[in-house]
Amino acid sequence: MALPYGMDDAKLASIINATSNAVSQMQSLNTAVQHQAQDYILANNSDSGRIMQQALYRWNGEFNQIVADLNTLNDKVSGLRAHNNNILFQTVDTAKGARL
């Protein structure tokens, strides 16, 4: 049976796992950025410190948007995976009922 988008369960699971791993790695990176940025801003009370603070605000907004987008992607892929599995189980049940 052909599945939507040509992706089987293993491929969808792979996308879900890769996306979750990417979000975890990004969160680790963000923790390091936040720690370093705060130290830099506190130690550099000048124009360059303010520029760094503005860059950090931009980073925070972009980071949060990327994480939200990846989580939305995972939700959609999880929904597609559940839909595919429901169709597969219904098809198997129908075939068993028809004794095919």
JORA-V754854 format. One record per pair of residues at least 4 apart in sequence whose C-alpha atoms are under 7 Angstrom apart, sorted by the first residue. I is the first residue (numbers start at 1). GAP is how many residues later the second one is. D is the distance in whole Angstrom. If there is no record, write none. Layout:
i,gap,d
I,GAP,D
I,GAP,D
This chain:
i,gap,d
2,4,7
3,4,6
3,5,7
3,81,7
7,4,6
7,5,6
8,4,6
9,4,6
9,72,6
10,4,6
11,4,6
12,4,6
12,65,6
12,69,6
13,4,6
14,4,6
15,4,6
16,4,6
16,58,6
16,61,7
17,4,6
18,4,6
19,4,6
19,51,6
19,55,7
20,4,6
21,4,6
22,4,6
23,4,6
23,44,6
24,4,6
25,4,6
26,4,6
27,4,6
28,4,7
29,4,6
30,4,6
31,4,6
32,4,6
33,4,6
34,4,6
35,4,6
36,4,6
37,4,6
38,4,6
39,4,6
40,4,6
41,4,7
41,8,5
41,11,7
41,12,7
44,5,5
45,4,5
46,4,6
47,4,6
48,4,6
49,4,6
50,4,6
51,4,6
52,4,6
53,4,6
54,4,6
55,4,6
56,4,6
57,4,6
58,4,6
59,4,6
60,4,6
61,4,6
62,4,6
63,4,6
64,4,6
65,4,6
66,4,6
67,4,6
68,4,6
69,4,6
70,4,6
71,4,6
72,4,6
73,4,6
74,4,6
75,4,6
76,4,6
77,4,6
78,4,6
79,4,6
80,4,6
81,4,6
82,4,6
83,4,6
84,4,6
85,4,6
86,4,6
87,4,6
88,4,6
89,4,6
90,4,6
91,4,6
92,4,6
93,4,6
94,4,6
95,4,6
95,5,5
96,4,6
